[in-house]
């Protein structure tokens, strides 16, 4: 089932997600729906808060949006930066019509749990490392636009206000 992807400035996007204590059938269904929603929206990552669920869970598939060969569901993910800073261009399904370059680590160490309760530990690099950092930020109520300079952020916020004003008449 497709889920609604919340758009900035929705207040849920600024809230911290709660840990998932038990993988229930509802959590499994949420994961399946999140993957479907991510693929339908041509994304490579989606965090539960983006679909209105304040749970520490993300889905990622950097082979997407076309190939869809490596879907990952990560419960309570924790990411540690272990690489060098690199510039990466990012966009977000919750941040409409905007992309920008950010500084992220080119390598990270991930600890999480899968849907079977098994630990997941890996080192990731390049696009997967960037995607993990981006999605884990969502779990702490941080959007990629929160990393922008004040000027770039205020310009984007002005654009959003104009769009919302035009939309709401």
N, C-alpha and C positions, 0 to 999 in steps of 0.2 A: 504494500500500500504506500502510495506516495504521501510524503509529509510536507507540510508547509515549512519553507525555509524562512526564518525570521530575518527581517532586513533592518539594518542600522537606520534609525536610532532606537530600535525596540529595547526596552529596559532589561529584559531577560538576558540579553547579550552581555550586559555589564556585571552580571552576578556570578559568584563562584559556584561551581558544581559540587555536589556531595559525592563522596565515595560510594561505589557500588559494593554492598556488603555480601550479597548473594546473587548468583546468576539464576534468575527465575525465568519461567516461560515468557513473561512480559519483556524481560531484558533481551532475550533471544529474538523475539518478534521486533522489538525496537531496532536491534542491530540489522536485521534483514530489511526492515523498512528504510533505515538510514542508508544502507548500501544502494537500494533501489532509487532512493531520492538523489543520492550523490551522482549515480550514473545518469539518471534522467536529466540532471542539471549540468552535465558535462564537467563534473568536479573530480578532483583526485583525493579529496579529504573532506570529512564532515564531522563536526563535534555535536554531541547530544544537545548542548544548549542552543545550537543553531536551529533545532527543531522544537524548541520549547521544553526540553527535558533537562533539568539541572542535575545530571548524572555525569560522573567522570568516565566517559566512554567516547571513543572516536572510531571512525572507520576510515580506512585509507586504501587507495589502490593507485599507485603512481604509474601503472601501465595504462591507465585510462586517459581520457574518457572513452577511447575507442576499443582498446584491446581487452581490458577487464580481466586480466590474467592472474592478478595477485592480491585479491581482497584480504585485508587484515581488519579484524575487530580487536580493539585494545581496550581492556577494562583497567581503570585506575592507572593510566600510563604516567610515568615519570621520565623526564628527559634531562640528561646532563650534557652540557656542551663540552666537547673534548677536542674540537678542531680549531681551525683558523677562521677568522671573520672573512666572509665573502659577501659581495653584493648579490642579491637575488631579486628578480622581479616577482611580485606577488599580486594576486587578486583574491577575492573571497566571495563565496556564494551569498554571504550576508551583507556585502558592501557592493552596492550596485554601480555598474559602469565606472569602475575605477581600478587602476593598477598602479603600482609604484615600486620603486626599488628600495629594499631594506638591507640592513646588515644582519646576517645570521651566521651561525657556525656551520662550516661545511661538513662537520662530523658530530654525531651525538651518540650517546649510550642510552638505550631505552630499557626500562624495566616496566612490565605490565603483566596482566593476566589475560588468558584467552577465554573464550566462552565455555570451555570445559574446566576452568579453574586452574589450568596449568600455567606456570610462570613462563613469561616470554622475556628473554634477554637477548639483545642484539646491538651491534654497532651499525649505524647507518651513515651513509654519506650522500653528498650531492642533493638531488631533488627529494629523496626520501627524508634526509636529515632536515631540510628546510620545511617540508610538509609536516613532519612530526612536531617541530617547534611551533609552527603556525597553529596546528590543531590543539596542542596542549595549552597554548596561550588562551584559546577559547574557554578552556575549563576553569581558568582563573579570571574570566570576565575581561580579557584583553583582546582587542581586535588589532589587525595589522596596522590600521590607521592610527592607533594609539602610539605607534613607534615613529610616526612622521614628525617633521619639524613643525613648530607652531604655525608657521606661514602656510605650509602645504595643508595642514589639518584645517585651518580656518577657511582656506579656499574650498576644500571639499565640503566642510560643514555648510558653507554658504550655498553651494550647489544643491545639497540635500534639502535645505530649507526652501529653496526656490521650487524644487521638484515637488515637495510635500504641499506647498502652498498652491501650486498649479493643479495638483491632483485633488485636493480638498476644496478647491474653488475659493 
